[in-house]
């Protein structure tokens, strides 16, 4: 929630750098469509309810203390260049740090943001 809104708030800055924001979630497309509208997100949210991509990226795991056998997604970000190469990324990062590091990876001076 906080991470998605932080990227929303930096949407214009990121777009001006010719970068694209995409969100990835284990939620269904229907849930994401409503959430996108509620949070006024300008970018697309991708749905991975079977966790195939989330597992490949290593961010789908047991919850802390394995409460009720629940699984969860680590808050993460990845910056992928126009050639499909991951140039930066981290799993298990705070929402503000993820936005700042993504901005830096696309060469946006975060001192002015």
C-alpha positions as CSV (number, residue, x, y, z in Angstrom):
1,X,0.0,0.0,0.0
2,X,2.6,2.6,1.1
3,X,5.0,1.4,-1.6
4,X,2.4,1.6,-4.3
5,X,1.4,5.1,-3.3
6,X,5.0,6.2,-3.1
7,X,5.5,5.1,-6.7
8,X,2.2,6.8,-7.6
9,X,3.5,10.1,-6.1
10,X,6.7,9.8,-8.1
11,X,5.0,8.8,-11.3
12,X,5.6,12.0,-13.2
13,X,9.3,12.1,-12.2
14,X,9.8,8.5,-13.3
15,X,7.8,8.9,-16.5
16,X,9.9,12.0,-17.4
17,X,13.0,9.7,-17.2
18,X,11.4,7.5,-19.9
19,X,10.9,4.7,-17.3
20,X,7.8,2.6,-16.7
21,X,6.3,1.5,-13.4
22,X,4.6,-1.8,-13.0
23,X,3.3,-3.4,-9.9
24,X,3.2,-7.2,-9.3
25,X,0.9,-8.9,-6.8
26,X,-0.5,-12.3,-5.9
27,X,-4.0,-10.7,-5.9
28,X,-6.5,-11.4,-8.6
29,X,-7.0,-9.0,-11.5
30,X,-10.4,-8.0,-10.1
31,X,-8.9,-7.1,-6.7
32,X,-6.1,-5.2,-8.4
33,X,-8.5,-3.3,-10.6
34,X,-10.4,-2.0,-7.6
35,X,-7.3,-1.3,-5.6
36,X,-5.8,0.6,-8.5
37,X,-8.9,2.8,-8.7
38,X,-9.1,3.3,-5.0
39,X,-5.5,4.4,-4.7
40,X,-5.5,6.4,-7.9
41,X,-2.5,4.5,-9.3
42,X,-1.5,5.7,-12.8
43,X,0.4,2.5,-13.6
44,X,-0.5,-1.1,-14.3
45,X,-0.7,-3.8,-11.7
46,X,0.2,-7.3,-12.8
47,X,-1.5,-10.3,-11.3
48,X,0.3,-13.5,-10.3
49,X,-2.3,-15.5,-8.3
50,X,-0.4,-18.8,-8.9
51,X,2.8,-17.2,-7.6
52,X,4.8,-18.5,-10.5
53,X,6.8,-15.3,-11.2
54,X,6.9,-14.3,-7.5
55,X,8.5,-17.7,-6.7
56,X,11.0,-17.3,-9.6
57,X,12.0,-13.9,-8.2
58,X,12.4,-15.5,-4.7
59,X,9.9,-13.2,-2.9
60,X,7.0,-15.7,-2.2
61,X,7.6,-17.4,1.1
62,X,6.2,-18.5,4.5
63,X,5.1,-15.7,6.8
64,X,7.1,-14.9,9.9
65,X,6.7,-17.7,12.5
66,X,4.7,-19.5,9.8
67,X,1.5,-18.2,11.2
68,X,-1.4,-20.5,10.2
69,X,0.7,-21.8,7.3
70,X,0.2,-18.4,5.5
71,X,2.5,-17.4,2.6
72,X,3.3,-13.8,1.7
73,X,5.2,-11.6,-0.8
74,X,8.3,-9.7,0.3
75,X,8.1,-6.0,-0.5
76,X,10.5,-5.7,-3.4
77,X,11.5,-3.6,-6.4
78,X,13.4,-4.3,-9.6
79,X,14.7,-2.0,-12.2
80,X,14.9,-3.6,-15.6
81,X,16.5,-1.8,-18.6
82,X,15.3,-1.7,-22.1
83,X,17.2,-4.8,-22.9
84,X,15.5,-6.8,-20.2
85,X,18.6,-6.8,-17.9
86,X,17.9,-6.3,-14.2
87,X,20.1,-3.3,-13.3
88,X,19.0,-3.0,-9.7
89,X,16.6,-4.6,-7.2
90,X,16.1,-5.8,-3.7
91,X,13.7,-7.9,-1.8
92,X,12.6,-7.2,1.8
93,X,13.0,-3.4,1.5
94,X,11.0,-0.6,3.0
95,X,8.6,1.3,0.8
96,X,10.5,4.7,0.9
97,X,13.9,3.0,0.3
98,X,12.5,1.1,-2.7
99,X,11.3,4.2,-4.4
100,X,14.5,6.2,-3.7
101,X,16.7,3.3,-5.0
102,X,14.6,2.9,-8.1
103,X,14.8,6.6,-8.8
104,X,18.6,6.5,-8.4
105,X,18.8,3.4,-10.7
106,X,17.1,5.4,-13.5
107,X,19.5,8.3,-12.9
108,X,17.0,10.6,-11.2
109,X,18.7,12.9,-8.6
110,X,17.0,12.0,-5.4
111,X,18.3,15.1,-3.7
112,X,15.7,17.1,-5.6
113,X,12.9,14.6,-5.1
